[in-house]
Amino acid sequence: MNLPLKRFERYVLGEILPPLAGALSVVIVLLLLALLETVIAPLLAKGANPLLIARLIALNIPEALAQALPIALMFAALLGLSRLAADSEIKAALASGMPASRLFRPVLLLAAGVTLSTFALNELLVTRAKVQVQTVQREIVLDNPRVIGLGEPSANGSGGLVLRDALNRAISVGAALPGGELRELRIVTMQAGQTPREVITARSGRLTPGSNVLELRDGRRVSFQDGRPVTVLTFISGTLPVQDVQASFDSKDAGLKAIYLPLRDLLARTSAYRQQHVRSPADFTALHRKFAEPLAGLALAFFVVSLAVFAFRSGQNLGLVWALLLSFAYYATWSVFRVMGENGAVPGALAAYAPDLIAVLAGAALLWRAGRQ
């Protein structure tokens, strides 16, 4: 009896894996198309280097893959199991004495693989790729400042380009001119949960691509203690060593988002915030998302198998339309709770795990209903 059982499990996997590969490709393409519309196309229209743009696209593929895996699994499992139910193959298997658990096992084992793969992708590839994304963004900006409209300084000296180095210094640039010339610089040395320790302003400067030194001209350095200035120095020229300078196209989004930090670094940051009683909902939500989003593969697989059993017992037919609707419903739920968590409307743990919990509870309710039919 064991051989037919294993053969049935392989058969179930054979029905799921081809649509999984197809769904994964479609979701990745859709995510990249969204990136193309919002970021890539405007950059190309403003004359950005196509080779740098190609690197930017390639570096976003690991994140697209990690985001696509759980949704693609749900989509593929629903299509595969629906096909088996429509052709009465599930009915025949159960009628022959096949336990219903054999329908769960291959799908949940596949989901466990998806969960581990998603976590590994996030920690080993996505975190590194996002650091390189900011490096490429810096190269795009310094190669052609026109891409973000920084050809001339703004009236108030503020610009849309923010550089950040490994020492947690934010470097605001009022204008980036051809040849790497920077105007109206403001360098702020940040401390977690505290006021800035040092602020340097300069009328102009230069950061040569690949260099670890920022040249400053005509500036002032102010150091602070307990939020009060203690020293004020002016200078004609000077140099500032920087490490691993990154860039963001949006001054409101300087540096890496918390979700893209390695788990060890994020744990250290949130631990420091707890000790200092600093409220940072985005960071705590990101910490829980590190685990909740990979676990979505298991939660969604359980829901899909429960739905397939319920549909079989109730005589309903599930197909492509249901797969699309449920995929959209999960993504919408995940997006809403993420925004709520990052803005402190709900606790970070609830925001991260709520979509998974909803899927598990819905699956349990469907199994309960199926058992009563």
N, C-alpha and C positions, 0 to 999 in steps of 0.2 A: 504493500500500500504506500510505502514511503516514496518509491520511485515515481508513481503517478502524481503524488502530491508535489514533489519537486518539479516535475514536468509542468504541472499546472501553474506553479509560481513563475517558472521561466516563461511560460506562455503569456501570463499577465504582464510581465516586464516587457516582453516583446511587443505588446500592444501599446505600451506607454512610452518606451524610449524613442521611437521615430517621431511621434508628435512632440516629445520633449525637446528634441534637437530643433525641430521646426519652430516651435513656440519660442525657444531661447533665441534663435536667430531673429525672429520677428520683433521680440521685445527689445533686443539690443539695437536693432535698426531704428525702432521708434525713438528710443532714448537718444541715440546719436542724431537723429533728425531734429529732435527738440533742441539739442545743443547747436546743431547747424543753423537753425533759424534764429536762436537768441544770441549766439556769440560768434560763430564762425562766419556766417554770411556778412554781418556788419563789418567784421575785421577785414575780410577780403575786399569788400566794397571800398574800404578806406585805404587799400594798398598794402596790407600786411603781407609779409613774405610767405608764399604758399608752402615752402618747406617747413617753416616754423608752425604753420597752421596744421600741416599733416602730422607733425609731432604732437601737437596739442590734442588732435583727435585720437591718435594712438594711445596717449596716456590716459584718456578718459574711458577706454574700453574695459579695463579691469573693474572699474566701479559699475559700469553698465552691466557687466556680466554678473557681478555680485547681487545687484538689485534685481536682475531678471530671473535668477535661478528659482527662488521660491514661487514666484507668480507663474513662471513657465511650467513648473512641476504641477501646480494645481490645474492649470489649463490642460496639460497633456494627460494627467491622470483622469480627469473628468471625461475627456474625449475617449480615451482608451476603455475605461470602464463602461461608458455609455454604449460603445460599440459592442462590447461583450454582452451587455444586458439586452440590447436591441435584437441581437441574434440568438437570444435565449441560451447563450453559453454559460452564463452564471447560473441560470436555472438548472441546466443539465448537470453542472458540477455539484450543486447543492443537493439535487435529487439523487445523485449517485453516492451520497454520504460524505461528500467533501465538507469539512468544517468551515464555517464562515471566517474563522481566523486566518485561513489560508488566503483569503482575499486581502486581508489587512497586511499580512506579513511582508509580501514582496514590495508593496507600495511604501510601507513604513520603513523598510530597510533602505529603499531607494531614497526616501526622504531624509534618513539619517546621514546618508552619503552627501546629499545636497547641503544639509546643515553644516557638516564638517567642512565641505568645500567652500561654502560661503564664508565661514569664519576665517579659514585659511587665506582666502582671497583678500578679505578685508585687512587682515593683519600683515600679510606678507607682500602683497602687491599694491593694494589701493593706497595704503598709507605712504608708501614710497613714491607711487605715481603722482599723488597730489602735491608732494614737495617739488617734484620735477615740473609739474604743471605750472607752479608759480615761477619757477626759473625760466620756463619757456615764455610765460607772460611778460617777464621782465625783458627778455631778449626781443620780443615783439615790439614792446613799447620803445625801447632804446634804439631799435633798428628803424622805426618809423613812428615818431610821437603822434602823428596825425590820427592813428587808429583810435585814440581816446580823446581827441580834441585838445591836446596839451601843447599846441604850437605856441601859444602866447599865455602869459600869466593872467589869472583872473583878477577882477577888480579888488578883491579882498585878499589876494595872495594865496588862496586855497585852490587846490587842484583835485583831479580825480585819481591820481596815482599815489599809492601808498606802498612803500617798500618796507620790509621787515627782515631783520637778521636773526641769527641764532641766539643772540644775547637779549632777545625780546625788546629790541629798540624799534620803534615805529618811525619811519622816515617819510614825511609828507612832502610831496613835490608840487610846487605851484605850476611849473611848466617844464616840459622836457623838449629841448630843441634838437635839431639834427646834429649828429656828431657826438651825442651823449652829454651835451651841456644841460645842466639842471638849474632851475631858477626858483627862488623863494622856498628854501628848504627849512624844515622844522624836524629836529630829531628829538624824540622823547624816550627816555629810558624808563620803562614801566616796572612796577613791582606788583606782584599778585595781591589783589585786594587792598592796595595802598595807593597813595598819591604818587605822581611821578617823582623820581629821585633827581633827575637832571633833564634840562631842556636846552637844546642848542639850536639857534637859528642862524641862517646864512643867506646872503643875497644870491649867491651862485655857488655851483660846485660841479664836480664831474665824477662819475663812477664808470670806469672802463670795464666793459664786459669781461668777466673772468678775473677781475682784480679784487683784492681784499682790502683796498684802501679807498675811502671816499675823500676826495680833495674838496676843501671848503674855503670860501673867500668872503671877506667882509661880514663877519658874524659876531655872535654873542653867546656865551655859555653861562647858564644860571643853574646853580645847584640848590636843592631844597632839603630841609630837615623838618619833619613833622608838618609838612605842607607850607612852610615859610621859607622864602629865599634867604640863603646864608652867604653865598658868594656870587658876584656878577663880574664876568671878565669879557672884554671885547678883544677881537683879533682881526688882523688883516688877512692872514691865510693860515691854514692848518690842515692836518690830515686826521681822519678818523678811521681806525681799523674796524672792519665789519666782517662778519662771518656768515656765509651761506645766505646771501641776500635774496629774498623772494619778492614777488610783486602781486598786487591785486588790481583789477580794473576798477574796483569800487572802493572808495575811501571808507565806506561803512563796513567793509568786509575784509579788513586787513588781516593778513596771516591766515594760517590754517584754521578751518572750523574744528571744533572739538571732536567731532565724529571721525575726523581724518587723522587724529593723533594716535600713535601706538597705544595699546591698552595700558602698558606700564606707565607711560607718561600721563595718560588721562587719570589713572588711579592716583598717581602722586599729586596731580593738580587738585582733584576733588578732595583728597585727604587733607591737603593744606587749607582748602576752603572750609572744610568742617571744623578744623582746629581754630580758624580765625573767625568762624561764624559768618562767613561770606555767602550771600545768597546768589547763586549762579545757576538758574534753572536749565540753561542751554547745556552746560557742562554735565550736570547730573543726568539730564535726559540722554545725552550722548553716551554716557557710561552704560546706562541700561540698554540702549539701542545696540551696543556692541554684542550683546548676547541675545536680545529679543529678535532682532532681524534675521540672524541665521536660524533660530528656532522656529521661525515662521514656516520653514519647509515642512517640519514635522506637524505643526498645528494644522496647516492647510491640507496636508496629506490625510490626516485623520478625519478632517471635515469632509473631504471628497469621498473617501471610502464609505463613511457613514451616509453621505448623501446617495451614493450608488446603491447601498443596501436598502435604504428607504425607498428610492425610486423603483427598485426591483420589486419590493414587497407591495408597493402601492400601485404598480402597473404603469407608472409614469415613464416618459421617455425624455432623457436629458441629452442635449446635443451642443452644437457650436454656440447657439445663442446663450444658453445658460453658462457656458464656459466664459464667454466674453463678459456677461453681466457680473458674474461672481469675481472675475479678475478685476474689473473696474471697481466693484464694491470694496474689495480688499484694499486696493491702492488708495481709494478715496478715504477710507477709514484710517489707514496708516498716515496719510498726509494731514488729516484733521488733528489727530492725536499728537503728531509730532510738533505741529505748530503750537498747539495748546501747551505742551510740555515745555518747549523752548521759551515760551512767554510766561511761564509760571502759573498758568490757569489751572493745571492739574499737576500732581506730583510726577517727577520724572519716571519713576518705576511704573506708574499707571499709564502714562503716555506711551512708554515703550512696549509694555506687555499687553495692553488692552486689545490690539488687533488679534494677537495670538490667542488670548483668553476668549474673545468672542468666537473665534473659529472653533476652539475646543468645546465650548459650551453649546454652540449650535450643533456640532457633530454629536455630542452626547444626547441632546434633545431629539435629534433625528433617529438615533439608535433606539431610544426609549419608545418613540412613536412606532418605529418599525417592529419592535418586539411586541407591541400591543395589537398589531394587524394580523 
